[in-house]
Amino acid sequence: MTAAVPAADRVVLADVVDVPITVEQVSAVVASDQDGAVVTFAGVVRDHDGGKGVTALGYERHPSAGQVIAEVARSIADEHPGVRIAVLHRVGDLVVGDVALAAAVSSPHRAQAFAACAALIDLVKERTPIWKHQRFTDGSDEWVASL
């Protein structure tokens, strides 16, 4: 049973990477025969923000970002015994439609997986030191801190 497994061992993937990521990638690593639920999240670059059209954006990270996202995932695993977690945040230049954040949480039951996945996304966005540089259709741009 996964509940007896330490939280650190139930975080099967947590990193900040500079290559394309997918929900299928994170979902595949948390799936197990013990779990009846796999909840996923894809944070996708959208074509607008704050009433302006977005053409592209870039994400930059602090050197500690990989360590922080792993700590965040472990804290969620601590709070939600029995879940398995995989989460990736992409950095670099992205365009509309690209996945910037992919997460998957598995557990024996759906309520636990949904709750843990929602908490994971909120905490990743709150604590992981990543900054977003948005470029708009009107030629303007802005930096947005994730912290």
BAGU-289083 format. One line per field, with one value per residue (C-alpha): residue number from 1; residue in three letters; x, y negated, z. Coordinates in steps of 0.25 Angstrom, whole numbers, always signed. Layout:
<rs>
pos <- c(NUM | ...) $
code <- c(ALA | ...) $
east <- c(X | ...) $
north <- c(Y | ...) $
up <- c(Z | ...) $
</rs>
This chain:
<rs>
pos <- c(1 | 2 | 3 | 4 | 5 | 6 | 7 | 8 | 9 | 10 | 11 | 12 | 13 | 14 | 15 | 16 | 17 | 18 | 19 | 20 | 21 | 22 | 23 | 24 | 25 | 26 | 27 | 28 | 29 | 30 | 31 | 32 | 33 | 34 | 35 | 36 | 37 | 38 | 39 | 40 | 41 | 42 | 43 | 44 | 45 | 46 | 47 | 48 | 49 | 50 | 51 | 52 | 53 | 54 | 55 | 56 | 57 | 58 | 59 | 60 | 61 | 62 | 63 | 64 | 65 | 66 | 67 | 68 | 69 | 70 | 71 | 72 | 73 | 74 | 75 | 76 | 77 | 78 | 79 | 80 | 81 | 82 | 83 | 84 | 85 | 86 | 87 | 88 | 89 | 90 | 91 | 92 | 93 | 94 | 95 | 96 | 97 | 98 | 99 | 100 | 101 | 102 | 103 | 104 | 105 | 106 | 107 | 108 | 109 | 110 | 111 | 112 | 113 | 114 | 115 | 116 | 117 | 118 | 119 | 120 | 121 | 122 | 123 | 124 | 125 | 126 | 127 | 128 | 129 | 130 | 131 | 132 | 133 | 134 | 135 | 136 | 137 | 138 | 139 | 140 | 141 | 142 | 143 | 144 | 145 | 146 | 147) $
code <- c(MET | THR | ALA | ALA | VAL | PRO | ALA | ALA | ASP | ARG | VAL | VAL | LEU | ALA | ASP | VAL | VAL | ASP | VAL | PRO | ILE | THR | VAL | GLU | GLN | VAL | SER | ALA | VAL | VAL | ALA | SER | ASP | GLN | ASP | GLY | ALA | VAL | VAL | THR | PHE | ALA | GLY | VAL | VAL | ARG | ASP | HIS | ASP | GLY | GLY | LYS | GLY | VAL | THR | ALA | LEU | GLY | TYR | GLU | ARG | HIS | PRO | SER | ALA | GLY | GLN | VAL | ILE | ALA | GLU | VAL | ALA | ARG | SER | ILE | ALA | ASP | GLU | HIS | PRO | GLY | VAL | ARG | ILE | ALA | VAL | LEU | HIS | ARG | VAL | GLY | ASP | LEU | VAL | VAL | GLY | ASP | VAL | ALA | LEU | ALA | ALA | ALA | VAL | SER | SER | PRO | HIS | ARG | ALA | GLN | ALA | PHE | ALA | ALA | CYS | ALA | ALA | LEU | ILE | ASP | LEU | VAL | LYS | GLU | ARG | THR | PRO | ILE | TRP | LYS | HIS | GLN | ARG | PHE | THR | ASP | GLY | SER | ASP | GLU | TRP | VAL | ALA | SER | LEU) $
east <- c(+0 | +6 | +2 | +13 | +23 | +31 | +27 | +40 | +39 | +25 | +30 | +34 | +38 | +39 | +48 | +49 | +54 | +57 | +51 | +36 | +28 | +14 | +3 | +5 | +20 | +16 | +4 | +11 | +21 | +11 | +1 | +1 | -7 | -11 | -17 | -31 | -29 | -19 | -22 | -14 | -12 | -6 | -3 | -3 | +2 | -11 | -13 | -17 | -14 | -20 | -28 | -16 | -12 | +0 | +9 | +20 | +26 | +39 | +41 | +54 | +58 | +66 | +77 | +69 | +56 | +58 | +61 | +49 | +39 | +44 | +42 | +28 | +24 | +29 | +21 | +9 | +12 | +14 | +0 | -7 | -2 | -4 | -2 | +9 | +13 | +20 | +22 | +30 | +31 | +37 | +46 | +51 | +44 | +30 | +18 | +3 | -1 | +12 | +11 | +18 | +14 | +10 | +6 | +0 | -5 | -9 | -16 | -25 | -37 | -41 | -44 | -30 | -24 | -32 | -29 | -14 | -13 | -20 | -11 | +1 | -1 | -5 | +8 | +17 | +12 | +14 | +27 | +36 | +45 | +41 | +39 | +30 | +33 | +21 | +21 | +8 | +2 | +3 | +18 | +19 | +24 | +24 | +31 | +22 | +28 | +22 | +25) $
north <- c(+0 | -14 | -20 | -14 | -19 | -31 | -44 | -46 | -33 | -36 | -48 | -41 | -53 | -68 | -77 | -90 | -87 | -94 | -84 | -82 | -75 | -68 | -63 | -49 | -49 | -52 | -43 | -31 | -32 | -32 | -22 | -9 | +4 | -1 | -14 | -16 | -31 | -39 | -54 | -63 | -78 | -85 | -100 | -104 | -117 | -125 | -136 | -147 | -153 | -165 | -169 | -168 | -158 | -150 | -145 | -138 | -137 | -133 | -127 | -129 | -122 | -124 | -113 | -108 | -105 | -90 | -88 | -97 | -90 | -76 | -82 | -86 | -73 | -66 | -75 | -72 | -57 | -59 | -65 | -55 | -41 | -30 | -39 | -39 | -52 | -56 | -71 | -78 | -93 | -98 | -110 | -116 | -122 | -117 | -120 | -120 | -106 | -101 | -94 | -102 | -93 | -79 | -71 | -57 | -51 | -37 | -31 | -20 | -29 | -41 | -51 | -50 | -51 | -64 | -70 | -68 | -72 | -85 | -88 | -84 | -94 | -105 | -103 | -102 | -115 | -121 | -116 | -112 | -124 | -125 | -138 | -140 | -150 | -152 | -159 | -165 | -167 | -182 | -181 | -183 | -173 | -171 | -162 | -155 | -148 | -135 | -138) $
up <- c(+0 | -4 | +9 | +17 | +6 | +11 | +4 | -3 | -9 | -14 | -22 | -34 | -43 | -39 | -47 | -55 | -69 | -82 | -92 | -96 | -86 | -87 | -77 | -83 | -78 | -64 | -64 | -69 | -57 | -46 | -51 | -43 | -42 | -27 | -31 | -37 | -40 | -48 | -48 | -57 | -60 | -72 | -70 | -85 | -91 | -95 | -105 | -95 | -81 | -75 | -87 | -96 | -107 | -104 | -115 | -107 | -94 | -87 | -73 | -65 | -53 | -40 | -39 | -27 | -35 | -37 | -22 | -18 | -27 | -21 | -7 | -11 | -17 | -4 | +5 | -3 | -2 | +13 | +14 | +5 | +9 | -2 | -14 | -24 | -30 | -43 | -47 | -57 | -60 | -73 | -75 | -87 | -99 | -101 | -111 | -110 | -108 | -101 | -88 | -77 | -65 | -65 | -53 | -49 | -36 | -34 | -22 | -19 | -19 | -28 | -16 | -11 | -25 | -28 | -15 | -15 | -30 | -27 | -15 | -23 | -34 | -24 | -16 | -29 | -34 | -20 | -16 | -29 | -33 | -47 | -55 | -67 | -78 | -86 | -100 | -105 | -119 | -117 | -116 | -101 | -91 | -76 | -65 | -56 | -43 | -39 | -25) $
</rs>
